[in-house]
Amino acid sequence: MIENKDLEETPEMLADDPVPEGGERAGDPAPGNLPLEIPVEAVRRLEDELAELRDRQLRLAAEYDNFRKRAAREREELAARSQAALVVRLLDVLDDLDRVVAGGAGTENDVIQQALVLIDRKLRKELEAAGLERIDPAGERFDPTLHEAVAVLPAGDEKPDHVVAATFQVGYRFKGSLIRPARVQVYSAEGHL
């Protein structure tokens, strides 16, 4: 193996070397060319370039990984927003089904009524599996983050203050996000909330 000191030429060594027939030494600049590098300096320069290229490659790989994760997260958020938009459009249909199921008991069209009840159950089951949660707070404590008070009743001795007396329109949450508050009537000692 050649040691680094063997490769380095000192100015004294260059002065003692005879000039070859072409009139140039190995370290002299060639006419019209740049001077040749000393091998040790060339190795150091190449090692530095290699380290810089490796660093750049690692940064690009990390950047790509972050981009991939961000794109996946954005796709999931978009899918959730699209599903929530569909569910919001179906809320009126659910309300209509509630009214038909509640108001149709005991009619002469019992077969149709039973069919509607089965359709209502099946639709609700599928929507619940997708992440829809029904909010019917009758008898529960009033929560302004989930409920919208549309009427107030005076609270008496047996009626606790700030408790939901009746639900006018059920509310819904989709995957934990409120998409429609429950519209309720609330007991209140002060006559307002």
Secondary structure, 3 states (H helix, E strand, C coil): CCCHHHHCCCHHHHHHCCCCCCCCCCCCCCCCCCCCCCHHHHHHHHHHHHHHHHHHHHHHHHHHHHHHHHHHHHHHHHHHHHHHHHHHHHHHHHHHHHHHHHHCCCCCCHHHHHHHHHHHHHHHHHHHHHCEEEECCCCCECCCCCEEEEEEEECCCCCCCCEEEEEEECEEEECCEEEECEEEEEEECCCCC
